[in-house]
């Protein structure tokens, strides 16, 4: 296929960034959009040039004019929306957090494998040039053996149980919404968590408003991951090694500058590639997978999505004591 015709479920903030970046993806177009708010879907379709606006999920999937669907609805809908696409035989790029828990994620993966439909978690950070370069530097030994990863992600979100961020049924809470980013970096640079300790602060309705995870990895490496809705934090990730340090600067999970410093005194800043918002890289990769008839990504396979969801479930169990 020359052009991947994308459908999108959802018309929120992240959906808008993704749709804007679609213009940077070669061989891709926005074919159809659906959102729970019909007026919002219409405005979204007009703003981003969608060929049609669907009145329901079923209508979006039934026209036979889609090559892939990006699921950008709230976390609590991801399983049902992804399963609807899979049952329709349409490849799926599903926004993170992939599902509310491991059981839902496993159901989605099983359905995709059974129906032989492409499925990928839209963990956009994994495909950013800044992340790829940082991973290359660490893997090449630029800072020696990795010893630790420290990452924080926090912003002020006033408590409101009616908002998605604070609604556990919709995937609310600091862990699922932003905490997975520090945990993802810790896992990617230090390997799987062998054990961890977790501390949390809860909102009145029991939703986690902040979470700190101290992880233990292979060869004695350690990590500290912090996420909160109570304060604006530096949002920086530091990978410390025996020979130097790699710093993903502010908003470390986005296209950001890298700062590499060696213990012997040399240092270099690597500017980020800042075209668009950064969602074009995951979309380009997903489109390539669809064209090649793959059922999952070789870069971010479903096994890694399930591993991350399993870790998130373990942290939540630890939070509950």
Number of C-alpha atoms within 10 A of each C-alpha: 9 8 13 23 19 25 28 30 26 22 26 15 9 15 20 16 16 21 24 17 18 22 15 17 18 14 15 18 19 22 23 25 29 27 22 14 11 16 10 15 25 19 13 22 23 13 12 17 15 20 14 17 22 22 16 15 17 14 13 23 23 13 10 10 13 19 20 24 28 26 27 26 23 20 23 20 17 26 21 13 21 30 18 16 24 25 15 15 17 24 30 31 24 24 22 22 25 28 29 23 20 20 13 17 22 18 13 23 24 12 17 25 14 11 15 17 22 23 30 25 26 24 21 17 21 20 21 23 18 24 22 12 14 23 16 12 15 20 14 11 14 20 22 17 18 24 21 22 27 20 26 25 27 20 16 12 16 12 15 13 15 8 13 17 23 25 17 19 13 18 23 23 25 28 28 25 18 23 24 23 23 28 28 21 25 28 19 13 21 24 15 17 18 11 11 17 13 20 15 22 16 14 15 12 12 13 21 24 24 23 22 22 21 17 23 21 20 13 11 11 20 22 26 21 24 27 32 26 24 16 13 14 17 15 19 18 26 22 24 24 21 15 16 22 23 26 22 24 20 18 17 25 24 21 25 23 21 23 17 21 19 17 12 8 7 9 13 11 13 14 12 17 14 14 11 15 15 22 27 24 20 23 24 19 16 25 24 15 19 23 14 10 13 16 20 24 17 10 10 16 14 20 12 12 23 21 14 20 24 16 21 21 18 14 21 18 11 15 18 10 8
